[in-house]
Amino acid sequence: MDSLQTLESLGISLPSPAYILGAVLFGLIGIAAYRYGKRAGRPRTKWLGVALMLYPYAIAQTWLLYVVGVALCVGVFIDRH
């Protein structure tokens, strides 16, 4: 546990379980959207899938992770129709 305190003193903190769950969930949805977009010939859906897979690396706050993830999922849903 001493190494955890050392990391926290450097300003590095571990993500919460809610953040990890959201990152995995939106990553899986992104993989599905990418595959669907590639198979169906829909480039917008394909790129939204890529965005869903990669954006958790750029966002640190859990609430923002879910807001952006839901917005991208809505974009995939709208583009699907």
N, C-alpha and C positions, 0 to 999 in steps of 0.2 A: 504494500500500500504506500510505501514511501515514494515509489516512482510516480504514482498517481498524483501525490501532493506536489512533486517536483514539476510535473507537466502543468498542473493548475497554476503554480507560481509563475510559469512562463507564459501563461495566458492561453494554454491549449486545454480544451475540455472535450470530453467524450460526448457524442451525440446521445440524445435521449432515445429510449425504446420506441416512442411514437415517431421520431424522425426516421429511425432505421426502417420501421414498418412502412412508412409512407414512401421512402426511397425505393424499397423493394417492390411495393405495390405498383407505383407509377412506372418503375422500370419494366415490370412484366407487362403492363398495359402498353408501354411503348414498343416492346418487342412484338406484341400482337398487332399493333397498328402498323408498324413498319412492314411486317410480313404481308398483312392484308393490302397495304398500299402498293407494295412491290408486285404482288400477284395480280391485283385488279388494275394496274396501270394508273394509279392515282398518286402523282408525285407530292401533292400537298399532304395527303395522309401519311405518306412515307416520311416526309420531313418532320411532320408533327410527332411521329413515332420516335424519330431520332432525338428530337427536342425533349420528349418525355424521358428518354433514357439518360440524357446527359445533364439536364438542368439541375438535378440534386447536387452535383459537384460544385455549382456556383452559388448555391443558396445555403445560408447557415441557420436561419430561423425556421423553426418547425411550422409556425402558422403560415409563413410565406411559402413554404414547401407545398402545403396543402392548397393554398389559394392558387398558385401557379399551376399545380398539377390538375386541379379541377378545371381551370380555364383551358388548359391544353386538351383535356379529355372532352370538354364540350366542343372544342374546335374539331376534334376527330369525329365526334358524333354528328356534328352539323355537316362536315364534309362528306360523310358517309352517305347522306341522303341526297 
